[in-house]
Amino acid sequence: MRRDMLECQDEQKINRFLQEALTGFLGLADGGEPYVVPLNFVWWNGCVYVHGAEEGRKIDIIQRNPRVCFTVSEHIGTMVHPVPAKTSTAYMSVMLFGKAEIVSDLDEATDALRQLLGKYVPGYFHRPLSQQHVASYRSSMGSVAVVIKIIPDLITAKEKPLEEDRRFYKGRTVRDDIGRIF
């Protein structure tokens, strides 16, 4: 990490961020070609879980090269300054480097999908997802759904906290900030 002062080592903050963030980006290496896919995900038991069709480019690449990078980033706000080069962004980001594998255990796959449903539609279903549904589900194109587990061997995180007095809001102009000390 080039800018050490932005590094976040607070494991609780990192875990909370990964539990709450909505979209992650799965980076794969397809030979010499990069391939990045935005995905819904869940951070559970120290791993990232995603799901998708059992066929397609993502699965083909993972089978050839299971080494992956998974990135999650959230924009918190833009911070203004009368000097344009000092205008900045508040954010949090986490990068996980590790190995992706298809979850073959039906118990684990079902539990991971339950975690995904609990994250994205909490309280919507009155009964837990059944193993039978997971085992028998086929998409409208006839594809079996698979769960992919990303096991990290390195996690890095960066954050730049929001300075509330510098937060940009619609209508704020440089005239509002001339003479202010930031």
ZIRAGI-V426053 format. One record per residue. N is the residue number from 0. SS is DSSP state (H for helix, E for strand, C for the rest). Layout:
# ZIRAGI-V426053
N	SS
N	SS
This chain:
# ZIRAGI-V426053
0	C
1	C
2	C
3	H
4	H
5	H
6	E
7	C
8	C
9	C
10	H
11	H
12	H
13	H
14	H
15	H
16	H
17	H
18	H
19	H
20	C
21	C
22	C
23	E
24	E
25	E
26	E
27	E
28	E
29	E
30	C
31	C
32	E
33	E
34	E
35	E
36	E
37	E
38	E
39	C
40	C
41	E
42	E
43	E
44	C
45	C
46	E
47	E
48	E
49	E
50	E
51	E
52	E
53	C
54	C
55	C
56	H
57	H
58	H
59	H
60	H
61	H
62	H
63	H
64	C
65	C
66	E
67	E
68	E
69	E
70	E
71	E
72	E
73	E
74	E
75	E
76	E
77	E
78	E
79	C
80	C
81	C
82	C
83	H
84	H
85	H
86	C
87	E
88	E
89	E
90	E
91	E
92	E
93	E
94	E
95	E
96	E
97	E
98	E
99	E
100	E
101	E
102	C
103	C
104	C
105	H
106	H
107	H
108	H
109	H
110	H
111	H
112	H
113	H
114	H
115	H
116	H
117	H
118	H
119	H
120	C
121	C
122	C
123	C
124	C
125	C
126	C
127	C
128	C
129	C
130	H
131	H
132	H
133	H
134	H
135	H
136	C
137	E
138	C
139	C
140	C
141	C
142	C
143	E
144	E
145	E
146	E
147	E
148	E
149	E
150	E
151	E
152	E
153	E
154	E
155	E
156	E
157	E
158	E
159	E
160	C
161	C
162	C
163	H
164	H
165	H
166	E
167	C
168	C
169	C
170	C
171	C
172	C
173	H
174	H
175	H
176	C
177	C
178	C
179	C
180	C
181	C
